Amino acid sequence: MATEEEEVEQRTYEEVANTDENTSSVWENKENITLIWFDTNIQIDSPDIQLTKRKLKEINNDTLVFTDINLCIQRIESIKSKKIFLVVSGMSADTLLSKVHNLCQIDSVFIFCMKKSKYDRELIEDGNYSKIVDIFVEQSSLIRSIQKNVELAEKQMDILRFYEQNQKPTRNLTKESASFIWHQLLKEVLQKMPSGDENAKEEMLKKCRLYYRDNKKVLKDIDEFARKYSKHDAVKWYTKNRFIFKLINEALRTEDVEVLYTFRFYLIDLCSELSKNHQRILEYQQPLSLYRGTTCTKDYIQFLKDSVDHLISTNGFFSTSKQIEVAEMYADVGKNLTEKNDCESIIYKINYDPNAHPKTIVADVSGESQFPEEKEFLFDLGTVFQITEFYYNEEKKYWICEMVPSNKGLEIAKEYLAFQRDEINHEESDISIVFGNLLFKMGEHIKCRNYFQNLLSNQVDTNVLNRIEINQGLGRALTGLREFDLSRNYFQDAYALCTGNNSSLGKRAKLLGHIGFTYDRQGNFNTALDYYFKALKLVNNDAQCTNQIAYLLTKIGQTYYSLGQDDLSLKHFEKSYIYLQKSVPEDHPDMIEYYNNMCIAYYHRGLYHAALYYQWKSYEIILT
């Protein structure tokens, strides 16, 4: 397969082991797609196979090669959140596909063999394997087809988040709604991060070179970026669909704060250039119809049907086209999708009026795009739309989701910020702190820890309040990861800062409560009670801390329950209710927790009627 010249060139580039079977990656993978090549008759270490693998990695960095079918199936089944492109030899195809073809993560299959006619009837004409793209006998045509389909799949990736209409920003957020608000705050938080200009650029390039260290083609792109990049070219680099496009979009899709922090200087440049370009749209003043095409499962189609009038947010830059034909191409219109992944075509139609929505940033980037004929328009980070209509085009056999831009996303984010600042006793909370706390509410404890560690190591000011909040954020993240000894250290550091800064008694009590909770989780109940009562003593007579008092009484009640002291447990739960009534509405999640605690305590004492009463009270709130 390889020429003598290519073989010599190949030997000068050491292949790292983390792409072979039975190995694990030193660097966490950042790709949207996993490309798997399975063939029982290849020698992985041969120069010919290594060269082919390198060509595949140039298309998609996450490329794995297998010769053992059981290991291959095991890896396929372990991949849950990514699409899999499967390259398989004709001889091995039926054996493997019979076991994995119907898995939802298998997106596309490419057959690579010596004789196409031999497998046409067996694999394609019988119609058993609808995900087969084609059968290839030449490496060059296989590579071109994989590259085309990878690029198409990357542009079809789901980058939308929904906000539940009955969700109140001042209540405990669902993960989906927390993610929605997180993306609304992202751009402002990025702008507050230290960029350091050239230092930030060099940091980004260094990490990109490490990540792509065995990918010659991408390393050339990185070197070109290092030599030629300027702020005015930010849009052009994004539309090239190279390493920047891939890493940024995957980081935005998965809320990977570590990668987003690495690319902060570039993201700020890109947002700035889109904003400048947007001014030309405002000058044009004419309404636009813009389109985006993709494929969705039938379940997702039903979800969209039920979401008319709801808000939908992009969790990245939202690419659209002025030409519906381009969107139809990306939506695979005209193909029989029902047999493939149970998917259907959908076109998002955005009705954009610059006079009605001047703050919604969208830019005409067709002049800077690698594909100017696609007439691409790019919406800024976190753009929010409202779904207005959802219907089926019988003639062309695809769904249409009509949307208009909305300012409600920013209103929700502002309301949530105001609530969070009120929750910490009206202190002026930095938005970057709230942003990290949202990661905790989303259950993303590792990302939350990494984010606050970055804030702590890069803090250049002497704002003690911020340092207190960062240490507290780290402590909470580590508690979520069950690293209680380490989390306690950060809570204690925050408490020491509080005592040296004359911070509010409420803040000190909250930190003592966190310390007590770490002992509680470790089964050291008496020490936990000591900290809870010490915290309670600080705020017991403070009318501004009724919610904090309720929290501490609840924790004391739960700890007594763990010790088997039911009377003391019930006594403190009942006392917590007095303070809850003063501090939160009846439908607040803290009330649900109170009723659940009372239910469990009465059930443990064998008082089942009382337990049932409190369980029903909890259920009533959940239903509203």
C-alpha positions as CSV (number, residue, x, y, z in Angstrom):
1,M,0.0,0.0,0.0
2,A,2.8,2.4,0.9
3,T,5.5,3.7,-1.5
4,E,9.2,3.4,-0.7
5,E,9.3,7.1,-0.1
6,E,6.3,7.0,2.2
7,E,7.8,4.1,4.2
8,V,11.0,6.0,4.8
9,E,9.0,9.1,5.8
10,Q,6.9,7.0,8.1
11,R,9.9,5.7,10.0
12,T,10.9,9.2,11.0
13,Y,7.6,9.7,12.9
14,E,7.3,7.5,15.9
15,E,3.8,6.1,16.4
16,V,2.7,6.3,20.1
17,A,1.2,3.2,21.6
18,N,-2.0,4.8,22.8
19,T,-3.8,4.2,19.6
20,D,-3.3,0.4,19.6
21,E,-5.4,-2.2,21.3
22,N,-4.8,-3.0,24.9
23,T,-3.4,0.4,25.6
24,S,-4.7,3.5,27.3
25,S,-4.3,7.1,26.3
26,V,-1.9,9.3,28.3
27,W,-3.8,12.4,27.1
28,E,-7.6,12.4,27.4
29,N,-9.2,12.2,24.0
30,K,-10.9,15.3,22.7
31,E,-12.5,14.0,19.5
32,N,-16.2,13.7,18.7
33,I,-15.7,10.5,16.7
34,T,-13.8,7.3,17.3
35,L,-12.5,5.6,14.1
36,I,-12.0,1.9,14.6
37,W,-10.2,-0.4,12.1
38,F,-10.8,-4.1,12.5
39,D,-9.0,-6.8,10.5
40,T,-7.9,-10.2,11.8
41,N,-5.2,-10.6,9.1
42,I,-3.0,-7.5,9.5
43,Q,0.3,-7.1,11.4
44,I,-0.2,-3.9,13.4
45,D,3.6,-3.2,13.6
46,S,4.2,-3.5,9.9
47,P,5.3,-0.3,8.1
48,D,2.4,-0.6,5.7
49,I,-0.2,-0.8,8.4
50,Q,1.4,1.9,10.5
51,L,1.4,4.2,7.5
52,T,-2.3,3.5,6.8
53,K,-3.1,4.1,10.5
54,R,-1.2,7.4,10.3
55,K,-3.3,8.5,7.3
56,L,-6.5,7.6,9.3
57,K,-5.2,9.6,12.3
58,E,-4.7,12.6,10.1
59,I,-8.4,12.5,9.4
60,N,-9.5,11.7,13.0
61,N,-7.0,11.7,15.9
62,D,-8.9,9.1,17.8
63,T,-8.1,6.0,15.7
64,L,-7.9,2.5,17.1
65,V,-6.7,-0.7,15.3
66,F,-7.8,-4.2,16.4
67,T,-7.1,-7.7,15.3
68,D,-9.0,-9.5,18.1
69,I,-12.7,-9.4,17.7
70,N,-13.5,-9.7,21.4
71,L,-11.3,-6.7,22.3
72,C,-12.8,-4.8,19.4
73,I,-16.4,-5.5,20.6
74,Q,-15.5,-4.7,24.2
75,R,-14.1,-1.3,23.1
76,I,-17.1,-0.5,20.9
77,E,-19.5,-1.3,23.7
78,S,-17.6,0.9,26.1
79,I,-18.0,4.0,23.9
80,K,-21.3,5.6,24.9
81,S,-21.2,9.4,24.0
82,K,-19.3,9.4,20.7
83,K,-20.0,8.3,17.2
84,I,-18.0,5.3,15.8
85,F,-16.8,5.0,12.3
86,L,-16.0,1.4,11.7
87,V,-13.5,0.2,9.0
88,V,-13.6,-3.6,8.6
89,S,-12.2,-6.1,6.1
90,G,-14.6,-7.9,3.9
91,M,-13.7,-11.3,5.3
92,S,-14.4,-10.1,8.9
93,A,-17.4,-7.9,8.2
94,D,-20.3,-10.3,8.7
95,T,-18.9,-11.8,11.9
96,L,-18.4,-8.3,13.5
97,L,-21.4,-6.5,12.1
98,S,-23.8,-9.2,13.2
99,K,-22.8,-8.3,16.8
100,V,-22.4,-4.5,16.7
101,H,-24.3,-3.1,13.7
102,N,-27.4,-2.2,15.6
103,L,-25.6,-0.4,18.5
104,C,-26.6,3.3,18.4
105,Q,-22.9,4.4,18.7
106,I,-22.1,2.8,15.3
107,D,-22.7,5.6,12.8
108,S,-21.0,4.5,9.6
109,V,-19.3,1.3,8.3
110,F,-16.6,1.2,5.6
111,I,-15.7,-2.2,4.0
112,F,-12.1,-2.5,2.8
113,C,-11.3,-5.6,0.7
114,M,-9.6,-6.9,-2.4
115,K,-12.7,-7.9,-4.4
116,K,-15.8,-5.7,-4.2
117,S,-18.1,-8.0,-6.1
118,K,-17.5,-10.8,-3.6
119,Y,-19.2,-8.8,-0.8
120,D,-21.7,-6.7,-2.6
121,R,-24.5,-9.2,-2.4
122,E,-23.7,-10.6,1.0
123,L,-23.3,-7.3,2.8
124,I,-25.2,-4.7,0.8
125,E,-27.8,-6.1,-1.6
126,D,-29.4,-8.3,1.2
127,G,-30.1,-5.1,3.2
128,N,-29.0,-6.5,6.5
129,Y,-26.4,-3.8,7.2
130,S,-27.9,-0.4,6.3
131,K,-25.0,1.6,7.9
132,I,-22.5,0.5,5.3
133,V,-21.3,3.5,3.3
134,D,-19.7,1.5,0.6
135,I,-17.2,-1.2,-0.2
136,F,-13.7,0.0,-1.1
137,V,-10.8,-1.8,-2.9
138,E,-8.4,1.2,-3.0
139,Q,-6.9,3.0,0.0
140,S,-7.2,6.4,-1.6
141,S,-11.0,6.2,-2.2
142,L,-11.5,4.8,1.3
143,I,-9.5,7.7,2.9
144,R,-11.5,10.3,0.8
145,S,-14.8,8.8,1.8
146,I,-13.9,8.6,5.5
147,Q,-12.7,12.2,5.5
148,K,-15.9,13.4,3.8
149,N,-18.1,11.6,6.2
150,V,-16.1,12.7,9.3
151,E,-16.4,16.4,8.2
152,L,-20.2,15.9,7.6
153,A,-20.7,14.3,11.0
154,E,-18.8,17.0,12.8
155,K,-21.0,19.6,11.4
156,Q,-24.1,17.6,12.4
157,M,-23.1,17.3,16.1
158,D,-25.8,18.2,18.5
159,I,-25.0,21.6,20.0
160,L,-28.3,22.6,21.5
161,R,-29.5,22.9,25.2
162,F,-33.0,23.3,26.4
163,Y,-34.3,25.4,29.3
164,E,-37.3,23.9,31.1
165,Q,-40.2,26.3,31.0
166,N,-41.3,25.6,34.5
167,Q,-37.7,25.9,35.9
168,K,-37.2,28.8,38.2
169,P,-33.7,30.2,38.3
170,T,-34.0,30.6,42.1
171,R,-34.7,26.9,42.6
172,N,-32.4,23.9,42.4
173,L,-31.6,23.6,38.7
174,T,-31.9,20.5,36.6
175,K,-28.7,19.5,34.9
176,E,-30.1,20.6,31.6
177,S,-31.2,24.0,32.9
178,A,-27.9,24.5,34.7
179,S,-26.0,23.8,31.5
180,F,-28.2,26.3,29.7
181,I,-27.3,29.1,32.1
182,W,-23.6,28.0,32.1
183,H,-23.4,28.6,28.4
184,Q,-25.1,32.0,28.8
185,L,-22.4,33.1,31.2
186,L,-19.5,31.5,29.3
187,K,-18.5,34.5,27.1
188,E,-18.4,36.9,30.0
189,V,-16.4,34.6,32.1
190,L,-13.9,34.0,29.3
191,Q,-13.4,37.7,28.9
192,K,-12.5,38.0,32.6
193,M,-9.9,35.3,32.4
194,P,-6.3,36.4,32.2
195,S,-5.3,36.0,28.6
196,G,-1.6,37.2,28.7
197,D,-1.6,37.7,24.9
198,E,1.5,35.9,23.6
199,N,1.9,33.8,26.7
200,A,-1.7,32.5,26.3
201,K,-1.1,31.8,22.7
202,E,2.1,29.9,23.4
203,E,0.4,27.9,26.1
204,M,-2.3,26.9,23.7
205,L,0.1,25.9,21.0
206,K,2.2,23.9,23.4
207,K,-0.8,21.8,24.6
208,C,-2.0,21.4,21.0
209,R,1.4,20.0,19.9
210,L,1.4,17.6,22.8
211,Y,-2.1,16.4,22.0
212,Y,-1.3,15.9,18.3
213,R,2.3,14.9,18.8
214,D,2.0,11.9,16.5
215,N,-0.1,13.6,13.8
216,K,2.2,15.2,11.2
217,K,-0.6,16.9,9.2
218,V,-2.1,18.6,12.2
219,L,1.4,19.6,13.5
220,K,1.9,21.4,10.2
221,D,-1.4,23.3,10.8
222,I,-0.3,24.2,14.3
223,D,3.0,25.6,13.0
224,E,1.2,27.6,10.3
225,F,-1.1,29.1,13.0
226,A,2.0,30.0,15.1
227,R,3.6,31.8,12.2
228,K,0.6,33.5,10.6
229,Y,-2.3,34.0,13.1
230,S,-3.6,37.5,13.8
231,K,-6.8,38.5,15.6
232,H,-8.3,39.6,12.3
233,D,-8.0,36.0,10.9
234,A,-9.9,34.4,13.8
235,V,-13.0,33.6,11.8
236,K,-11.0,32.3,8.9
237,W,-9.1,29.8,11.1
238,Y,-12.4,28.6,12.6
239,T,-14.0,28.0,9.3
240,K,-11.0,26.0,8.0
241,N,-12.4,23.0,10.0
242,R,-9.0,22.1,11.3
243,F,-7.6,21.4,14.8
244,I,-9.1,24.6,16.3
245,F,-12.6,23.8,15.0
246,K,-12.4,20.3,16.4
247,L,-11.0,21.0,19.8
248,I,-13.1,24.0,20.5
249,N,-16.4,22.5,19.4
250,E,-15.8,19.3,21.4
251,A,-14.9,21.4,24.5
252,L,-18.0,23.5,24.2
253,R,-20.2,20.5,23.6
254,T,-18.9,18.7,26.6
255,E,-18.3,21.8,28.8
256,D,-14.6,21.0,29.1
257,V,-13.3,24.0,31.1
258,E,-9.7,22.9,30.8
259,V,-9.6,23.1,27.0
260,L,-11.8,26.3,27.0
261,Y,-9.3,27.9,29.3
262,T,-6.4,26.9,27.1
263,F,-8.2,28.5,24.1
264,R,-9.4,31.5,25.9
265,F,-7.4,34.1,24.0
266,Y,-8.6,32.7,20.6
267,L,-12.2,32.4,21.7
268,I,-12.1,36.1,22.9
269,D,-10.7,37.1,19.5
270,L,-13.3,35.1,17.6
271,C,-16.2,36.5,19.5
272,S,-14.8,40.0,19.0
273,E,-14.5,39.5,15.2
274,L,-18.0,38.1,15.0
275,S,-19.3,41.2,16.8
276,K,-17.5,43.5,14.3
277,N,-18.9,41.6,11.3
278,H,-22.3,41.7,12.9
279,Q,-22.4,45.5,12.4
280,R,-22.7,44.9,8.7
281,I,-25.8,42.8,9.2
282,L,-27.3,45.6,11.3
283,E,-26.5,48.1,8.5
284,Y,-28.2,45.8,6.0
285,Q,-31.4,45.9,8.1
286,Q,-33.1,43.2,6.0
287,P,-34.7,40.1,7.7
288,L,-32.9,36.9,7.0
289,S,-33.9,33.2,6.7
290,L,-31.0,31.0,7.8
291,Y,-30.9,27.2,7.8
292,R,-29.1,24.4,9.5
293,G,-29.5,20.7,8.6
294,T,-28.8,17.6,10.6
295,T,-30.3,14.2,11.4
296,C,-32.1,13.3,14.7
297,T,-33.5,10.2,16.3
298,K,-37.3,9.8,16.4
299,D,-37.2,10.3,20.2
300,Y,-35.5,13.7,19.7
301,I,-38.0,14.6,17.0
302,Q,-40.8,14.0,19.4
303,F,-39.0,16.0,22.1
304,L,-38.8,19.0,19.7
305,K,-42.5,18.6,18.8
306,D,-43.3,19.0,22.5
307,S,-41.0,22.0,22.8
308,V,-42.8,24.6,20.7
309,D,-42.5,28.0,22.5
310,H,-39.6,26.7,24.6
311,L,-36.2,28.2,24.7
312,I,-33.3,26.4,23.0
313,S,-29.6,27.5,23.4
314,T,-26.5,26.8,21.4
315,N,-23.6,25.4,23.4
316,G,-21.1,26.6,20.8
317,F,-20.9,28.7,17.7
318,F,-24.0,27.9,15.6
319,S,-23.3,27.5,11.9
320,T,-26.1,28.1,9.4
321,S,-26.5,28.8,5.7
322,K,-28.5,31.3,3.7
323,Q,-29.2,28.5,1.2
324,I,-31.7,25.8,2.2
325,E,-30.1,23.4,-0.3
326,V,-26.9,23.4,1.8
327,A,-28.8,22.6,5.0
328,E,-30.6,19.8,3.1
329,M,-27.3,18.3,2.1
330,Y,-26.1,18.2,5.8
331,A,-29.5,16.7,6.7
332,D,-29.0,13.8,4.3
333,V,-32.3,14.8,2.6
334,G,-33.2,12.2,-0.1
335,K,-31.5,9.3,1.7
336,N,-33.3,6.5,3.4
337,L,-32.5,7.4,7.0
338,T,-35.1,5.3,8.7
339,E,-33.0,2.2,8.3
340,K,-29.9,4.0,9.6
341,N,-29.8,4.7,13.4
342,D,-33.6,5.2,13.3
343,C,-32.9,8.8,12.2
344,E,-34.9,11.4,10.3
345,S,-33.8,14.6,8.6
346,I,-34.5,18.0,10.2
347,I,-34.0,21.5,9.0
348,Y,-33.7,24.3,11.6
349,K,-35.0,27.5,10.0
350,I,-34.0,30.7,11.9
351,N,-36.1,33.8,11.1
352,Y,-33.8,36.6,12.0
353,D,-34.8,40.3,12.0
354,P,-31.9,42.6,12.8
355,N,-34.3,45.3,13.8
356,A,-36.2,43.1,16.3
357,H,-33.1,41.4,17.7
358,P,-30.0,43.7,17.3
359,K,-28.3,42.1,20.3
360,T,-28.3,38.6,18.7
361,I,-24.8,38.4,17.2
362,V,-24.6,36.7,13.8
363,A,-22.0,37.2,11.1
364,D,-21.8,36.5,7.4
365,V,-18.6,34.5,7.2
366,S,-18.9,33.2,3.7
367,G,-16.1,35.5,2.5
368,E,-13.7,33.9,5.0
369,S,-15.0,30.3,4.7
370,Q,-13.1,27.4,3.1
371,F,-16.4,26.8,1.3
372,P,-17.8,30.2,0.2
373,E,-20.5,28.6,-1.9
374,E,-22.2,27.4,1.3
375,K,-23.1,31.0,2.2
376,E,-22.3,30.4,5.9
377,F,-23.6,32.6,8.7
378,L,-22.2,32.0,12.2
379,F,-24.1,32.8,15.4
380,D,-22.1,33.7,18.5
381,L,-21.6,31.6,21.6
382,G,-24.7,30.8,23.7
383,T,-27.2,32.3,21.2
384,V,-30.8,31.6,22.5
385,F,-33.7,30.8,20.2
386,Q,-37.4,30.2,20.8
387,I,-39.1,27.4,18.9
388,T,-42.1,28.9,17.1
389,E,-43.3,26.0,14.8
390,F,-42.5,22.4,14.2
391,Y,-43.9,20.6,11.1
392,Y,-43.2,18.0,8.4
393,N,-42.5,18.7,4.8
394,E,-44.3,16.0,3.0
395,E,-42.8,16.7,-0.4
396,K,-39.2,16.5,0.7
397,K,-39.7,14.2,3.6
398,Y,-38.0,16.1,6.4
399,W,-39.0,18.0,9.6
400,I,-38.7,21.8,9.9
401,C,-38.1,23.5,13.2
402,E,-38.7,27.2,12.9
403,M,-37.0,29.5,15.5
404,V,-36.5,33.1,16.3
405,P,-33.7,34.7,18.4
406,S,-34.6,35.5,22.0
407,N,-33.2,37.7,24.7
408,K,-34.7,35.6,27.5
409,G,-31.5,33.6,28.0
410,L,-29.7,36.7,29.3
411,E,-32.6,37.6,31.5
412,I,-32.6,34.1,33.0
413,A,-28.8,34.3,33.6
414,K,-29.1,37.7,35.2
415,E,-31.9,36.5,37.5
416,Y,-29.8,33.5,38.5
417,L,-26.7,35.7,39.2
418,A,-28.8,38.0,41.4
419,F,-30.2,35.0,43.3
420,Q,-26.8,33.5,43.9
421,R,-25.4,36.8,45.2
422,D,-28.3,37.1,47.5
423,E,-27.7,33.5,48.7
424,I,-24.3,34.4,50.0
425,N,-25.6,37.3,52.1
426,H,-25.6,39.9,49.5
427,E,-21.8,39.8,49.0
428,E,-20.6,41.0,45.6
429,S,-20.0,37.6,44.1
430,D,-17.7,37.5,41.0
431,I,-19.4,35.9,38.0
432,S,-16.4,33.5,37.6
433,I,-17.3,32.1,41.0
434,V,-20.9,31.6,40.1
435,F,-19.8,29.9,36.8
436,G,-17.7,27.4,38.8
437,N,-20.6,26.7,41.2
438,L,-22.8,26.0,38.2
439,L,-20.5,23.1,37.3
440,F,-21.0,21.7,40.7
441,K,-24.8,22.0,40.4
442,M,-24.5,20.2,37.0
443,G,-22.8,17.3,38.8
444,E,-19.6,17.9,37.0
445,H,-17.3,17.6,40.0
446,I,-14.1,16.9,38.2
447,K,-14.6,19.9,35.8
448,C,-15.6,22.0,38.8
449,R,-12.4,21.0,40.7
450,N,-10.2,21.7,37.6
451,Y,-11.9,25.1,37.0
452,F,-11.4,26.3,40.6
453,Q,-7.8,25.0,40.6
454,N,-7.2,27.1,37.5
455,L,-8.8,30.2,39.2
456,L,-6.7,29.7,42.3
457,S,-3.4,29.2,40.5
458,N,-4.0,32.2,38.2
459,Q,-5.4,34.7,40.7
460,V,-3.5,37.9,40.3
461,D,-5.6,40.2,42.6
462,T,-5.7,40.3,46.4
463,N,-9.5,40.0,46.7
464,V,-9.9,38.0,49.8
465,L,-13.6,37.3,49.3
466,N,-12.8,35.7,45.9
467,R,-10.1,33.6,47.5
468,I,-12.6,32.4,50.1
469,E,-15.1,31.5,47.5
470,I,-12.5,29.7,45.3
471,N,-11.3,27.6,48.3
472,Q,-14.9,26.9,49.2
473,G,-15.7,25.9,45.6
474,L,-12.7,23.5,45.6
475,G,-13.8,22.0,48.8
476,R,-17.3,21.4,47.5
477,A,-16.0,19.8,44.3
478,L,-13.7,17.5,46.2
479,T,-16.5,16.6,48.6
480,G,-18.5,15.6,45.5
481,L,-15.5,13.4,44.5
482,R,-15.5,11.9,48.0
483,E,-12.0,13.2,48.7
484,F,-13.0,14.4,52.2
485,D,-9.6,14.9,53.8
486,L,-8.5,17.1,50.9
487,S,-11.8,19.0,50.7
488,R,-11.6,19.7,54.5
489,N,-8.2,21.4,53.9
490,Y,-9.7,23.8,51.5
491,F,-12.7,24.6,53.7
492,Q,-10.3,25.2,56.6
493,D,-8.2,27.5,54.4
494,A,-11.3,29.4,53.5
495,Y,-12.3,29.6,57.2
496,A,-8.9,31.0,58.1
497,L,-9.2,33.7,55.5
498,C,-12.7,34.5,56.9
499,T,-11.4,35.0,60.4
500,G,-8.5,37.1,59.2
501,N,-10.9,39.3,57.1
502,N,-13.7,39.7,59.6
503,S,-16.1,38.1,57.1
504,S,-19.7,37.6,58.0
505,L,-20.8,35.1,60.7
506,G,-23.0,33.5,58.1
507,K,-20.0,32.7,55.8
508,R,-18.0,31.3,58.7
509,A,-21.0,29.2,59.8
510,K,-21.4,27.9,56.3
511,L,-17.7,26.8,56.1
512,L,-17.9,25.1,59.6
513,G,-21.0,23.3,58.3
514,H,-19.0,22.1,55.2
515,I,-16.2,20.9,57.5
516,G,-18.8,19.1,59.7
517,F,-20.3,17.4,56.6
518,T,-16.9,16.0,55.6
519,Y,-16.6,14.3,59.0
520,D,-20.2,13.1,58.7
521,R,-19.5,11.5,55.3
522,Q,-16.5,9.7,56.9
523,G,-18.7,8.3,59.7
524,N,-17.1,10.5,62.3
525,F,-20.5,11.6,63.6
526,N,-19.6,13.1,67.0
527,T,-16.9,15.4,65.4
528,A,-19.4,16.4,62.7
529,L,-21.9,17.4,65.5
530,D,-19.2,19.5,67.2
531,Y,-18.7,21.5,64.0
532,Y,-22.5,21.8,63.3
533,F,-23.1,23.1,66.9
534,K,-20.1,25.4,66.7
535,A,-21.5,26.9,63.4
536,L,-25.0,27.1,64.9
537,K,-23.7,29.1,67.9
538,L,-22.3,31.7,65.5
539,V,-25.6,32.5,63.8
540,N,-28.3,31.4,66.3
541,N,-29.5,34.9,67.0
542,D,-28.9,36.4,63.6
543,A,-32.2,37.2,61.8
544,Q,-30.3,37.4,58.5
545,C,-29.2,33.8,58.7
546,T,-32.4,31.9,59.0
547,N,-31.7,29.7,56.0
548,Q,-28.2,28.9,57.3
549,I,-29.7,28.0,60.7
550,A,-32.3,25.7,59.0
551,Y,-29.5,24.0,57.1
552,L,-27.4,23.3,60.2
553,L,-30.4,22.0,62.2
554,T,-31.2,19.7,59.3
555,K,-27.6,18.4,59.3
556,I,-27.7,17.9,63.0
557,G,-31.0,16.0,62.7
558,Q,-29.5,13.8,59.9
559,T,-26.4,13.0,62.0
560,Y,-28.5,12.1,65.1
561,Y,-30.5,9.8,62.8
562,S,-27.2,8.1,61.7
563,L,-26.4,7.7,65.4
564,G,-29.8,6.0,66.0
565,Q,-31.0,8.8,68.3
566,D,-34.5,9.2,66.8
567,D,-35.9,11.6,69.4
568,L,-33.1,14.1,68.9
569,S,-33.3,13.6,65.2
570,L,-37.0,14.5,65.0
571,K,-36.5,17.4,67.5
572,H,-33.9,19.1,65.2
573,F,-35.9,18.4,62.0
574,E,-38.9,20.1,63.6
575,K,-36.8,23.1,64.7
576,S,-35.4,23.4,61.2
577,Y,-39.0,23.8,59.9
578,I,-39.5,27.0,62.0
579,Y,-36.6,28.6,60.2
580,L,-37.4,27.2,56.8
581,Q,-40.8,28.9,57.0
582,K,-39.1,32.3,57.5
583,S,-36.5,31.9,54.7
584,V,-37.9,29.9,51.8
585,P,-41.2,29.4,49.9
586,E,-43.3,26.3,50.4
587,D,-42.2,24.9,47.0
588,H,-38.5,25.3,47.7
589,P,-36.3,22.1,47.4
590,D,-35.3,22.6,51.1
591,M,-38.9,22.0,52.0
592,I,-38.8,18.8,50.0
593,E,-35.8,17.7,52.0
594,Y,-37.5,18.6,55.3
595,Y,-40.6,16.5,54.5
596,N,-38.4,13.6,53.3
597,N,-36.4,13.7,56.5
598,M,-39.5,13.6,58.6
599,C,-40.9,10.7,56.6
600,I,-37.7,8.7,57.1
601,A,-37.5,9.5,60.8
602,Y,-41.1,8.5,61.5
603,Y,-40.8,5.4,59.3
604,H,-37.7,4.3,61.3
605,R,-39.8,4.6,64.5
606,G,-42.6,2.5,63.0
607,L,-45.1,5.4,62.8
608,Y,-46.1,4.7,59.2
609,H,-49.2,7.0,59.0
610,A,-47.0,10.0,59.9
611,A,-44.3,8.9,57.5
612,L,-46.9,8.6,54.7
613,Y,-48.2,12.1,55.5
614,Y,-44.8,13.7,55.1
615,Q,-44.0,11.6,52.0
616,W,-47.2,12.9,50.4
617,K,-46.3,16.5,51.3
618,S,-43.0,16.1,49.5
619,Y,-44.7,14.6,46.5
620,E,-47.2,17.5,46.3
621,I,-44.3,20.0,45.9
622,I,-42.6,17.9,43.2
623,L,-45.9,17.8,41.3
624,T,-46.3,21.6,41.3
